[in-house]
Amino acid sequence: MRTPEEAARRVFGQRAATYTSSASHTDAEVLATVVRMSAPEPHWSVLDVATGAGHTAFALSPHAGSITGIDLTPEMLAEARKLVEARSITNVRLCLADIHHLPFADGSFHLITCRRAAHHFSSIGLALKEMKRALRAGGRLVIDDRSVPEDDFVDQVMNQLDRCHDESHVRQYRPSEWRRMLEDLGLFVEEMAPYTRHRPLSALTAGVSQENVQRIHDLLQGLDRAEREALNVGEVHGETHLNHWFVTVSARKG
C-alpha cells in the first residue's frame, strides 16, 4: 500500500499543470486573507510548505524579504519555476522537501504558511511540530486548508468524498481540531476564519478514475433529503453543486 506521500507524488505529478490556473488555488480572496493574517514585514524570512504551483509564495513575495517554497512533488515545483520566471519574481526560491523532515535549522523563519495541503500529511502532529521548530520565537504560522464543520455526518461524508477524489487524502480537520492541535503544541491561536464554497461536482470528479467517479455518484445518490440539505446539494445551471468547507487559521509561537 502506498503511503500518503507516495500517493501525493503520483497524483500531483499527474495533475501538476492544472494547478497553475486552478480556480481554487488562485482564489484572490483567499490569498488576500492569507496575506492579511500573515502580516509579513519587508525583512521577514518566509517558508511556504507544500507550495505546489507557488501561488501563496507569490502572493507574499511583494511583502516579505525572502520566501522559500518547498514541495514533495518535482512536477509541481517545475510548474512553480515556470511562473517565477514568467513573473520575474526574484525573492522566491524553490526546493524539494518533506514537511515531516524539514531541512532547516531551528528558528529559521519569521513566518510559515501552508495552504490547501495539510489534509494530505500522513502525520499532522509531526508536521506541526516541524513547523513550530522552524519558526522563530514570536513567529507566525498561517494554515489554510479544506475543513469540515462540527457535524459528524458532514465530517464523514466529505472525508469519504475527498478520499475518492484523491487517494493521498488523509483528513480534513474541524476548526475545533485545529485549535486543539495548535494549542496543544503551545501555539497561541490569533484568528480562525472558517468559510465555504458552493462548488460543482466536477471539482471532485475531474481527473479521477471511473471507478471512483462512480463511488462519488453512488454516495450522493444515496443521500436522503436531510443529508442533501446538510451538504447543500443542489443544481446550479444544470450541474450538481455542494458545499466545500475551509478554514484559515493563524497562530503565534510564544
SELUM-169091 format. One record per residue (C-alpha): residue number from 1; residue in three letters; x negated, y negated, z. Coordinates in nm, 4 decimals. Layout:
<recs>
<rec><n>NUM</n><res>ALA</res><x>X</x><y>Y</y><z>Z</z></rec>
...
</recs>
This chain:
<recs>
<rec><n>1</n><res>MET</res><x>0.0000</x><y>0.0000</y><z>0.0000</z></rec>
<rec><n>2</n><res>ARG</res><x>-0.1285</x><y>-0.3462</y><z>-0.0862</z></rec>
<rec><n>3</n><res>THR</res><x>-0.1986</x><y>-0.5980</y><z>0.1871</z></rec>
<rec><n>4</n><res>PRO</res><x>-0.0101</x><y>-0.9284</y><z>0.1540</z></rec>
<rec><n>5</n><res>GLU</res><x>-0.3366</x><y>-1.0909</y><z>0.0455</z></rec>
<rec><n>6</n><res>GLU</res><x>-0.3941</x><y>-0.8345</y><z>-0.2292</z></rec>
<rec><n>7</n><res>ALA</res><x>-0.0348</x><y>-0.8754</y><z>-0.3413</z></rec>
<rec><n>8</n><res>ALA</res><x>-0.0716</x><y>-1.2544</y><z>-0.3397</z></rec>
<rec><n>9</n><res>ARG</res><x>-0.3784</x><y>-1.2391</y><z>-0.5635</z></rec>
<rec><n>10</n><res>ARG</res><x>-0.1871</x><y>-1.0260</y><z>-0.8115</z></rec>
<rec><n>11</n><res>VAL</res><x>0.1410</x><y>-1.2200</y><z>-0.8026</z></rec>
<rec><n>12</n><res>PHE</res><x>-0.0089</x><y>-1.5680</y><z>-0.8077</z></rec>
<rec><n>13</n><res>GLY</res><x>-0.2746</x><y>-1.4680</y><z>-1.0558</z></rec>
<rec><n>14</n><res>GLN</res><x>0.0063</x><y>-1.3779</y><z>-1.2962</z></rec>
<rec><n>15</n><res>ARG</res><x>0.2191</x><y>-1.6858</y><z>-1.2167</z></rec>
<rec><n>16</n><res>ALA</res><x>-0.0583</x><y>-1.9445</y><z>-1.1718</z></rec>
<rec><n>17</n><res>ALA</res><x>0.0212</x><y>-2.1529</y><z>-1.4802</z></rec>
<rec><n>18</n><res>THR</res><x>0.3827</x><y>-2.2030</y><z>-1.3699</z></rec>
<rec><n>19</n><res>TYR</res><x>0.2738</x><y>-2.3833</y><z>-1.0518</z></rec>
<rec><n>20</n><res>THR</res><x>0.1133</x><y>-2.6680</y><z>-1.2449</z></rec>
<rec><n>21</n><res>SER</res><x>0.4585</x><y>-2.8116</y><z>-1.3199</z></rec>
<rec><n>22</n><res>SER</res><x>0.6798</x><y>-2.6219</y><z>-1.0713</z></rec>
<rec><n>23</n><res>ALA</res><x>0.9675</x><y>-2.8490</y><z>-0.9644</z></rec>
<rec><n>24</n><res>SER</res><x>0.9456</x><y>-2.7193</y><z>-0.6087</z></rec>
<rec><n>25</n><res>HIS</res><x>0.5701</x><y>-2.7622</y><z>-0.5737</z></rec>
<rec><n>26</n><res>THR</res><x>0.5625</x><y>-3.1034</y><z>-0.7425</z></rec>
<rec><n>27</n><res>ASP</res><x>0.8619</x><y>-3.2331</y><z>-0.5436</z></rec>
<rec><n>28</n><res>ALA</res><x>0.7687</x><y>-3.6008</y><z>-0.4960</z></rec>
<rec><n>29</n><res>GLU</res><x>0.9978</x><y>-3.6478</y><z>-0.1949</z></rec>
<rec><n>30</n><res>VAL</res><x>0.8436</x><y>-3.3569</y><z>-0.0050</z></rec>
<rec><n>31</n><res>LEU</res><x>0.4884</x><y>-3.4579</y><z>-0.0977</z></rec>
<rec><n>32</n><res>ALA</res><x>0.5617</x><y>-3.8099</y><z>0.0290</z></rec>
<rec><n>33</n><res>THR</res><x>0.6855</x><y>-3.6637</y><z>0.3590</z></rec>
<rec><n>34</n><res>VAL</res><x>0.3674</x><y>-3.4572</y><z>0.3935</z></rec>
<rec><n>35</n><res>VAL</res><x>0.1548</x><y>-3.7670</y><z>0.3314</z></rec>
<rec><n>36</n><res>ARG</res><x>0.3591</x><y>-3.9725</y><z>0.5790</z></rec>
<rec><n>37</n><res>MET</res><x>0.3397</x><y>-3.7087</y><z>0.8518</z></rec>
<rec><n>38</n><res>SER</res><x>-0.0310</x><y>-3.6583</y><z>0.7847</z></rec>
<rec><n>39</n><res>ALA</res><x>-0.1002</x><y>-4.0343</y><z>0.8206</z></rec>
<rec><n>40</n><res>PRO</res><x>-0.4501</x><y>-3.9904</y><z>0.6713</z></rec>
<rec><n>41</n><res>GLU</res><x>-0.7191</x><y>-4.2532</y><z>0.7127</z></rec>
<rec><n>42</n><res>PRO</res><x>-0.9784</x><y>-4.3501</y><z>0.4494</z></rec>
<rec><n>43</n><res>HIS</res><x>-1.2703</x><y>-4.1879</y><z>0.6339</z></rec>
<rec><n>44</n><res>TRP</res><x>-1.0949</x><y>-3.8598</y><z>0.7102</z></rec>
<rec><n>45</n><res>SER</res><x>-1.2132</x><y>-3.5167</y><z>0.6028</z></rec>
<rec><n>46</n><res>VAL</res><x>-0.9162</x><y>-3.3022</y><z>0.4988</z></rec>
<rec><n>47</n><res>LEU</res><x>-0.8659</x><y>-2.9297</y><z>0.4407</z></rec>
<rec><n>48</n><res>ASP</res><x>-0.5720</x><y>-2.8182</y><z>0.2259</z></rec>
<rec><n>49</n><res>VAL</res><x>-0.5087</x><y>-2.4490</y><z>0.2910</z></rec>
<rec><n>50</n><res>ALA</res><x>-0.3683</x><y>-2.2315</y><z>0.0106</z></rec>
<rec><n>51</n><res>THR</res><x>-0.3887</x><y>-2.5331</y><z>-0.2169</z></rec>
<rec><n>52</n><res>GLY</res><x>-0.2512</x><y>-2.3479</y><z>-0.5210</z></rec>
<rec><n>53</n><res>ALA</res><x>-0.2496</x><y>-2.5865</y><z>-0.8171</z></rec>
<rec><n>54</n><res>GLY</res><x>-0.3636</x><y>-2.8633</y><z>-0.5818</z></rec>
<rec><n>55</n><res>HIS</res><x>-0.0531</x><y>-3.0829</y><z>-0.5590</z></rec>
<rec><n>56</n><res>THR</res><x>-0.0816</x><y>-3.1529</y><z>-0.1851</z></rec>
<rec><n>57</n><res>ALA</res><x>-0.4532</x><y>-3.2260</y><z>-0.2113</z></rec>
<rec><n>58</n><res>PHE</res><x>-0.3892</x><y>-3.4652</y><z>-0.4991</z></rec>
<rec><n>59</n><res>ALA</res><x>-0.1121</x><y>-3.6459</y><z>-0.3079</z></rec>
<rec><n>60</n><res>LEU</res><x>-0.3518</x><y>-3.7004</y><z>-0.0172</z></rec>
<rec><n>61</n><res>SER</res><x>-0.6555</x><y>-3.7938</y><z>-0.2260</z></rec>
<rec><n>62</n><res>PRO</res><x>-0.5849</x><y>-4.1721</y><z>-0.2519</z></rec>
<rec><n>63</n><res>HIS</res><x>-0.5539</x><y>-4.1945</y><z>0.1271</z></rec>
<rec><n>64</n><res>ALA</res><x>-0.8463</x><y>-3.9860</y><z>0.2614</z></rec>
<rec><n>65</n><res>GLY</res><x>-1.2216</x><y>-3.9699</y><z>0.2269</z></rec>
<rec><n>66</n><res>SER</res><x>-1.2803</x><y>-3.6115</y><z>0.1151</z></rec>
<rec><n>67</n><res>ILE</res><x>-1.0484</x><y>-3.3179</y><z>0.0596</z></rec>
<rec><n>68</n><res>THR</res><x>-1.1373</x><y>-2.9502</y><z>0.0383</z></rec>
<rec><n>69</n><res>GLY</res><x>-0.8749</x><y>-2.7268</y><z>-0.1191</z></rec>
<rec><n>70</n><res>ILE</res><x>-0.9030</x><y>-2.3538</y><z>-0.0592</z></rec>
<rec><n>71</n><res>ASP</res><x>-0.7065</x><y>-2.0701</y><z>-0.2129</z></rec>
<rec><n>72</n><res>LEU</res><x>-0.7203</x><y>-1.6928</y><z>-0.2248</z></rec>
<rec><n>73</n><res>THR</res><x>-0.6464</x><y>-1.6669</y><z>-0.5968</z></rec>
<rec><n>74</n><res>PRO</res><x>-0.9078</x><y>-1.7634</y><z>-0.8598</z></rec>
<rec><n>75</n><res>GLU</res><x>-0.6426</x><y>-1.8281</y><z>-1.1245</z></rec>
<rec><n>76</n><res>MET</res><x>-0.4696</x><y>-2.0839</y><z>-0.9019</z></rec>
<rec><n>77</n><res>LEU</res><x>-0.7974</x><y>-2.2649</y><z>-0.8417</z></rec>
<rec><n>78</n><res>ALA</res><x>-0.8580</x><y>-2.2684</y><z>-1.2178</z></rec>
<rec><n>79</n><res>GLU</res><x>-0.5248</x><y>-2.4488</y><z>-1.2646</z></rec>
<rec><n>80</n><res>ALA</res><x>-0.6145</x><y>-2.6957</y><z>-0.9905</z></rec>
<rec><n>81</n><res>ARG</res><x>-0.9525</x><y>-2.7660</y><z>-1.1529</z></rec>
<rec><n>82</n><res>LYS</res><x>-0.7796</x><y>-2.8487</y><z>-1.4811</z></rec>
<rec><n>83</n><res>LEU</res><x>-0.5653</x><y>-3.1070</y><z>-1.3028</z></rec>
<rec><n>84</n><res>VAL</res><x>-0.8658</x><y>-3.2509</y><z>-1.1149</z></rec>
<rec><n>85</n><res>GLU</res><x>-1.0393</x><y>-3.3070</y><z>-1.4473</z></rec>
<rec><n>86</n><res>ALA</res><x>-0.7296</x><y>-3.4374</y><z>-1.6250</z></rec>
<rec><n>87</n><res>ARG</res><x>-0.6587</x><y>-3.6892</y><z>-1.3470</z></rec>
<rec><n>88</n><res>SER</res><x>-1.0257</x><y>-3.7838</y><z>-1.2892</z></rec>
<rec><n>89</n><res>ILE</res><x>-0.9981</x><y>-3.7114</y><z>-0.9162</z></rec>
<rec><n>90</n><res>THR</res><x>-1.3393</x><y>-3.7447</y><z>-0.7522</z></rec>
<rec><n>91</n><res>ASN</res><x>-1.2835</x><y>-3.6666</y><z>-0.3835</z></rec>
<rec><n>92</n><res>VAL</res><x>-1.1282</x><y>-3.3193</y><z>-0.4098</z></rec>
<rec><n>93</n><res>ARG</res><x>-1.3423</x><y>-3.0055</y><z>-0.4141</z></rec>
<rec><n>94</n><res>LEU</res><x>-1.2013</x><y>-2.6558</y><z>-0.4530</z></rec>
<rec><n>95</n><res>CYS</res><x>-1.3263</x><y>-2.3219</y><z>-0.3264</z></rec>
<rec><n>96</n><res>LEU</res><x>-1.2178</x><y>-1.9613</y><z>-0.2871</z></rec>
<rec><n>97</n><res>ALA</res><x>-1.1437</x><y>-1.8681</y><z>0.0749</z></rec>
<rec><n>98</n><res>ASP</res><x>-0.9028</x><y>-1.6755</y><z>0.3001</z></rec>
<rec><n>99</n><res>ILE</res><x>-0.7148</x><y>-1.8635</y><z>0.5723</z></rec>
<rec><n>100</n><res>HIS</res><x>-0.7791</x><y>-1.5759</y><z>0.8139</z></rec>
<rec><n>101</n><res>HIS</res><x>-1.1569</x><y>-1.6300</y><z>0.7868</z></rec>
<rec><n>102</n><res>LEU</res><x>-1.2234</x><y>-1.9976</y><z>0.7201</z></rec>
<rec><n>103</n><res>PRO</res><x>-1.5841</x><y>-2.0596</y><z>0.6093</z></rec>
<rec><n>104</n><res>PHE</res><x>-1.6116</x><y>-2.3851</y><z>0.8055</z></rec>
<rec><n>105</n><res>ALA</res><x>-1.7656</x><y>-2.4815</y><z>1.1381</z></rec>
<rec><n>106</n><res>ASP</res><x>-1.5548</x><y>-2.5642</y><z>1.4420</z></rec>
<rec><n>107</n><res>GLY</res><x>-1.4104</x><y>-2.9142</y><z>1.4334</z></rec>
<rec><n>108</n><res>SER</res><x>-1.4883</x><y>-2.9799</y><z>1.0668</z></rec>
<rec><n>109</n><res>PHE</res><x>-1.1702</x><y>-3.1663</y><z>0.9697</z></rec>
<rec><n>110</n><res>HIS</res><x>-0.9582</x><y>-3.4592</y><z>1.0834</z></rec>
<rec><n>111</n><res>LEU</res><x>-0.6530</x><y>-3.3162</y><z>0.9041</z></rec>
<rec><n>112</n><res>ILE</res><x>-0.5474</x><y>-2.9723</y><z>0.7834</z></rec>
<rec><n>113</n><res>THR</res><x>-0.2463</x><y>-2.9266</y><z>0.5586</z></rec>
<rec><n>114</n><res>CYS</res><x>-0.0739</x><y>-2.6103</y><z>0.4434</z></rec>
<rec><n>115</n><res>ARG</res><x>0.2214</x><y>-2.6297</y><z>0.2057</z></rec>
<rec><n>116</n><res>ARG</res><x>0.4532</x><y>-2.3527</y><z>0.0818</z></rec>
<rec><n>117</n><res>ALA</res><x>0.2095</x><y>-2.0768</y><z>0.1795</z></rec>
<rec><n>118</n><res>ALA</res><x>0.2351</x><y>-1.9746</y><z>0.5436</z></rec>
<rec><n>119</n><res>HIS</res><x>0.5131</x><y>-1.7233</y><z>0.4738</z></rec>
<rec><n>120</n><res>HIS</res><x>0.2514</x><y>-1.5185</y><z>0.2845</z></rec>
<rec><n>121</n><res>PHE</res><x>-0.0044</x><y>-1.4945</y><z>0.5675</z></rec>
<rec><n>122</n><res>SER</res><x>-0.0429</x><y>-1.1390</y><z>0.6961</z></rec>
<rec><n>123</n><res>SER</res><x>-0.1348</x><y>-1.2692</y><z>1.0438</z></rec>
<rec><n>124</n><res>ILE</res><x>0.0242</x><y>-1.6049</y><z>1.1132</z></rec>
<rec><n>125</n><res>GLY</res><x>-0.1286</x><y>-1.6052</y><z>1.4617</z></rec>
<rec><n>126</n><res>LEU</res><x>-0.4833</x><y>-1.5635</y><z>1.3324</z></rec>
<rec><n>127</n><res>ALA</res><x>-0.4225</x><y>-1.8193</y><z>1.0550</z></rec>
<rec><n>128</n><res>LEU</res><x>-0.3054</x><y>-2.0810</y><z>1.3051</z></rec>
<rec><n>129</n><res>LYS</res><x>-0.5996</x><y>-2.0081</y><z>1.5356</z></rec>
<rec><n>130</n><res>GLU</res><x>-0.8400</x><y>-2.0590</y><z>1.2464</z></rec>
<rec><n>131</n><res>MET</res><x>-0.6770</x><y>-2.3877</y><z>1.1515</z></rec>
<rec><n>132</n><res>LYS</res><x>-0.6912</x><y>-2.5077</y><z>1.5121</z></rec>
<rec><n>133</n><res>ARG</res><x>-1.0576</x><y>-2.4049</y><z>1.5348</z></rec>
<rec><n>134</n><res>ALA</res><x>-1.1485</x><y>-2.6003</y><z>1.2211</z></rec>
<rec><n>135</n><res>LEU</res><x>-0.9687</x><y>-2.9143</y><z>1.3465</z></rec>
<rec><n>136</n><res>ARG</res><x>-1.1489</x><y>-3.1862</y><z>1.5368</z></rec>
<rec><n>137</n><res>ALA</res><x>-1.0256</x><y>-3.2829</y><z>1.8819</z></rec>
<rec><n>138</n><res>GLY</res><x>-0.7301</x><y>-3.5114</y><z>1.8169</z></rec>
<rec><n>139</n><res>GLY</res><x>-0.6984</x><y>-3.3769</y><z>1.4633</z></rec>
<rec><n>140</n><res>ARG</res><x>-0.3648</x><y>-3.3172</y><z>1.2970</z></rec>
<rec><n>141</n><res>LEU</res><x>-0.2113</x><y>-3.0069</y><z>1.1402</z></rec>
<rec><n>142</n><res>VAL</res><x>0.0757</x><y>-3.0518</y><z>0.8919</z></rec>
<rec><n>143</n><res>ILE</res><x>0.2634</x><y>-2.7483</y><z>0.7622</z></rec>
<rec><n>144</n><res>ASP</res><x>0.5418</x><y>-2.7478</y><z>0.5051</z></rec>
<rec><n>145</n><res>ASP</res><x>0.6977</x><y>-2.4128</y><z>0.4254</z></rec>
<rec><n>146</n><res>ARG</res><x>1.0018</x><y>-2.2103</y><z>0.3422</z></rec>
<rec><n>147</n><res>SER</res><x>1.2081</x><y>-2.1595</y><z>0.6547</z></rec>
<rec><n>148</n><res>VAL</res><x>1.5350</x><y>-2.0172</y><z>0.7827</z></rec>
<rec><n>149</n><res>PRO</res><x>1.7944</x><y>-2.1711</y><z>1.0155</z></rec>
<rec><n>150</n><res>GLU</res><x>1.8646</x><y>-2.0459</y><z>1.3674</z></rec>
<rec><n>151</n><res>ASP</res><x>2.1058</x><y>-1.7841</y><z>1.2334</z></rec>
<rec><n>152</n><res>ASP</res><x>2.0385</x><y>-1.4095</y><z>1.2399</z></rec>
<rec><n>153</n><res>PHE</res><x>2.2343</x><y>-1.3302</y><z>0.9239</z></rec>
<rec><n>154</n><res>VAL</res><x>2.0793</x><y>-1.6054</y><z>0.7109</z></rec>
<rec><n>155</n><res>ASP</res><x>1.7351</x><y>-1.5207</y><z>0.8512</z></rec>
<rec><n>156</n><res>GLN</res><x>1.7688</x><y>-1.1553</y><z>0.7491</z></rec>
<rec><n>157</n><res>VAL</res><x>1.9140</x><y>-1.2188</y><z>0.4030</z></rec>
<rec><n>158</n><res>MET</res><x>1.6769</x><y>-1.4987</y><z>0.2983</z></rec>
<rec><n>159</n><res>ASN</res><x>1.3722</x><y>-1.2981</y><z>0.4030</z></rec>
<rec><n>160</n><res>GLN</res><x>1.5084</x><y>-0.9984</y><z>0.2152</z></rec>
<rec><n>161</n><res>LEU</res><x>1.5688</x><y>-1.2080</y><z>-0.0967</z></rec>
<rec><n>162</n><res>ASP</res><x>1.2190</x><y>-1.3537</y><z>-0.0810</z></rec>
<rec><n>163</n><res>ARG</res><x>1.0629</x><y>-1.0075</y><z>-0.0482</z></rec>
<rec><n>164</n><res>CYS</res><x>1.2436</x><y>-0.9105</y><z>-0.3691</z></rec>
<rec><n>165</n><res>HIS</res><x>1.1192</x><y>-1.2302</y><z>-0.5337</z></rec>
<rec><n>166</n><res>ASP</res><x>0.7591</x><y>-1.1830</y><z>-0.4216</z></rec>
<rec><n>167</n><res>GLU</res><x>0.6072</x><y>-0.8693</y><z>-0.2690</z></rec>
<rec><n>168</n><res>SER</res><x>0.3412</x><y>-1.0790</y><z>-0.0923</z></rec>
<rec><n>169</n><res>HIS</res><x>0.6110</x><y>-1.2436</y><z>0.1215</z></rec>
<rec><n>170</n><res>VAL</res><x>0.5735</x><y>-1.1758</y><z>0.4949</z></rec>
<rec><n>171</n><res>ARG</res><x>0.8204</x><y>-1.4001</y><z>0.6796</z></rec>
<rec><n>172</n><res>GLN</res><x>0.9961</x><y>-1.7356</y><z>0.6671</z></rec>
<rec><n>173</n><res>TYR</res><x>0.9962</x><y>-1.8714</y><z>1.0216</z></rec>
<rec><n>174</n><res>ARG</res><x>1.2686</x><y>-2.0624</y><z>1.2031</z></rec>
<rec><n>175</n><res>PRO</res><x>1.1865</x><y>-2.4150</y><z>1.3280</z></rec>
<rec><n>176</n><res>SER</res><x>1.2045</x><y>-2.2793</y><z>1.6838</z></rec>
<rec><n>177</n><res>GLU</res><x>0.9427</x><y>-2.0159</y><z>1.5944</z></rec>
<rec><n>178</n><res>TRP</res><x>0.7125</x><y>-2.2822</y><z>1.4512</z></rec>
<rec><n>179</n><res>ARG</res><x>0.7445</x><y>-2.4890</y><z>1.7676</z></rec>
<rec><n>180</n><res>ARG</res><x>0.6728</x><y>-2.1897</y><z>1.9901</z></rec>
<rec><n>181</n><res>MET</res><x>0.3731</x><y>-2.0702</y><z>1.7859</z></rec>
<rec><n>182</n><res>LEU</res><x>0.2135</x><y>-2.4155</y><z>1.7764</z></rec>
<rec><n>183</n><res>GLU</res><x>0.2775</x><y>-2.4938</y><z>2.1416</z></rec>
<rec><n>184</n><res>ASP</res><x>0.1501</x><y>-2.1510</y><z>2.2495</z></rec>
<rec><n>185</n><res>LEU</res><x>-0.1799</x><y>-2.2478</y><z>2.0846</z></rec>
<rec><n>186</n><res>GLY</res><x>-0.1911</x><y>-2.5662</y><z>2.2887</z></rec>
<rec><n>187</n><res>LEU</res><x>-0.0983</x><y>-2.7950</y><z>1.9995</z></rec>
<rec><n>188</n><res>PHE</res><x>0.1345</x><y>-3.0895</y><z>2.0571</z></rec>
<rec><n>189</n><res>VAL</res><x>0.4243</x><y>-3.0946</y><z>1.8100</z></rec>
<rec><n>190</n><res>GLU</res><x>0.4689</x><y>-3.4537</y><z>1.6929</z></rec>
<rec><n>191</n><res>GLU</res><x>0.7501</x><y>-3.4166</y><z>1.4416</z></rec>
<rec><n>192</n><res>MET</res><x>0.9602</x><y>-3.1419</y><z>1.2887</z></rec>
<rec><n>193</n><res>ALA</res><x>1.1762</x><y>-3.2058</y><z>0.9821</z></rec>
<rec><n>194</n><res>PRO</res><x>1.3947</x><y>-2.9207</y><z>0.8531</z></rec>
<rec><n>195</n><res>TYR</res><x>1.5567</x><y>-2.9707</y><z>0.5111</z></rec>
<rec><n>196</n><res>THR</res><x>1.7476</x><y>-2.7717</y><z>0.2490</z></rec>
<rec><n>197</n><res>ARG</res><x>1.7580</x><y>-2.7489</y><z>-0.1268</z></rec>
<rec><n>198</n><res>HIS</res><x>2.0528</x><y>-2.6032</y><z>-0.3217</z></rec>
<rec><n>199</n><res>ARG</res><x>1.8593</x><y>-2.4088</y><z>-0.5837</z></rec>
<rec><n>200</n><res>PRO</res><x>1.9555</x><y>-2.1929</y><z>-0.8833</z></rec>
<rec><n>201</n><res>LEU</res><x>1.9384</x><y>-1.8168</y><z>-0.8534</z></rec>
<rec><n>202</n><res>SER</res><x>1.6716</x><y>-1.8235</y><z>-1.1244</z></rec>
<rec><n>203</n><res>ALA</res><x>1.4346</x><y>-1.9672</y><z>-0.8605</z></rec>
<rec><n>204</n><res>LEU</res><x>1.4412</x><y>-1.6179</y><z>-0.7097</z></rec>
<rec><n>205</n><res>THR</res><x>1.4632</x><y>-1.4068</y><z>-1.0244</z></rec>
<rec><n>206</n><res>ALA</res><x>1.2246</x><y>-1.5740</y><z>-1.2708</z></rec>
<rec><n>207</n><res>GLY</res><x>0.9154</x><y>-1.3638</y><z>-1.3363</z></rec>
<rec><n>208</n><res>VAL</res><x>1.0473</x><y>-1.0793</y><z>-1.1195</z></rec>
<rec><n>209</n><res>SER</res><x>1.0711</x><y>-0.7124</y><z>-1.2156</z></rec>
<rec><n>210</n><res>GLN</res><x>1.4086</x><y>-0.5977</y><z>-1.3484</z></rec>
<rec><n>211</n><res>GLU</res><x>1.4382</x><y>-0.3616</y><z>-1.0533</z></rec>
<rec><n>212</n><res>ASN</res><x>1.4036</x><y>-0.6439</y><z>-0.8019</z></rec>
<rec><n>213</n><res>VAL</res><x>1.6294</x><y>-0.8752</y><z>-1.0033</z></rec>
<rec><n>214</n><res>GLN</res><x>1.8979</x><y>-0.6072</y><z>-0.9744</z></rec>
<rec><n>215</n><res>ARG</res><x>1.8382</x><y>-0.5840</y><z>-0.5981</z></rec>
<rec><n>216</n><res>ILE</res><x>1.8854</x><y>-0.9601</y><z>-0.5663</z></rec>
<rec><n>217</n><res>HIS</res><x>2.2112</x><y>-0.9482</y><z>-0.7654</z></rec>
<rec><n>218</n><res>ASP</res><x>2.3367</x><y>-0.6473</y><z>-0.5692</z></rec>
<rec><n>219</n><res>LEU</res><x>2.2654</x><y>-0.8191</y><z>-0.2389</z></rec>
<rec><n>220</n><res>LEU</res><x>2.4530</x><y>-1.1352</y><z>-0.3361</z></rec>
<rec><n>221</n><res>GLN</res><x>2.7441</x><y>-0.9454</y><z>-0.4898</z></rec>
<rec><n>222</n><res>GLY</res><x>2.7849</x><y>-0.7509</y><z>-0.1650</z></rec>
<rec><n>223</n><res>LEU</res><x>2.8434</x><y>-1.0635</y><z>0.0447</z></rec>
<rec><n>224</n><res>ASP</res><x>3.1853</x><y>-1.1413</y><z>0.1870</z></rec>
<rec><n>225</n><res>ARG</res><x>3.3362</x><y>-1.4891</y><z>0.1830</z></rec>
<rec><n>226</n><res>ALA</res><x>3.1947</x><y>-1.5979</y><z>0.5209</z></rec>
<rec><n>227</n><res>GLU</res><x>2.8483</x><y>-1.4728</y><z>0.4284</z></rec>
<rec><n>228</n><res>ARG</res><x>2.8588</x><y>-1.6572</y><z>0.0951</z></rec>
<rec><n>229</n><res>GLU</res><x>2.9570</x><y>-1.9741</y><z>0.2813</z></rec>
<rec><n>230</n><res>ALA</res><x>2.6661</x><y>-1.9277</y><z>0.5240</z></rec>
<rec><n>231</n><res>LEU</res><x>2.4271</x><y>-1.9219</y><z>0.2276</z></rec>
<rec><n>232</n><res>ASN</res><x>2.6232</x><y>-2.1924</y><z>0.0401</z></rec>
<rec><n>233</n><res>VAL</res><x>2.6544</x><y>-1.9666</y><z>-0.2645</z></rec>
<rec><n>234</n><res>GLY</res><x>2.8385</x><y>-2.1389</y><z>-0.5486</z></rec>
<rec><n>235</n><res>GLU</res><x>2.8428</x><y>-2.2199</y><z>-0.9173</z></rec>
<rec><n>236</n><res>VAL</res><x>2.6728</x><y>-2.5344</y><z>-1.0471</z></rec>
<rec><n>237</n><res>HIS</res><x>2.7019</x><y>-2.5950</y><z>-1.4212</z></rec>
<rec><n>238</n><res>GLY</res><x>2.7802</x><y>-2.2269</y><z>-1.4694</z></rec>
<rec><n>239</n><res>GLU</res><x>2.4811</x><y>-2.0958</y><z>-1.2752</z></rec>
<rec><n>240</n><res>THR</res><x>2.4805</x><y>-1.9424</y><z>-0.9287</z></rec>
<rec><n>241</n><res>HIS</res><x>2.3107</x><y>-2.1596</y><z>-0.6662</z></rec>
<rec><n>242</n><res>LEU</res><x>2.2372</x><y>-2.1001</y><z>-0.2996</z></rec>
<rec><n>243</n><res>ASN</res><x>2.0629</x><y>-2.2808</y><z>-0.0167</z></rec>
<rec><n>244</n><res>HIS</res><x>1.6914</x><y>-2.2521</y><z>0.0445</z></rec>
<rec><n>245</n><res>TRP</res><x>1.5715</x><y>-2.3760</y><z>0.3814</z></rec>
<rec><n>246</n><res>PHE</res><x>1.2379</x><y>-2.5501</y><z>0.4503</z></rec>
<rec><n>247</n><res>VAL</res><x>1.0618</x><y>-2.7246</y><z>0.7360</z></rec>
<rec><n>248</n><res>THR</res><x>0.7782</x><y>-2.9761</y><z>0.7631</z></rec>
<rec><n>249</n><res>VAL</res><x>0.6005</x><y>-2.9977</y><z>1.0973</z></rec>
<rec><n>250</n><res>SER</res><x>0.3075</x><y>-3.1993</y><z>1.2274</z></rec>
<rec><n>251</n><res>ALA</res><x>0.1077</x><y>-3.1142</y><z>1.5388</z></rec>
<rec><n>252</n><res>ARG</res><x>-0.1974</x><y>-3.2561</y><z>1.7154</z></rec>
<rec><n>253</n><res>LYS</res><x>-0.4951</x><y>-3.0785</y><z>1.8671</z></rec>
<rec><n>254</n><res>GLY</res><x>-0.5452</x><y>-3.2107</y><z>2.2188</z></rec>
</recs>
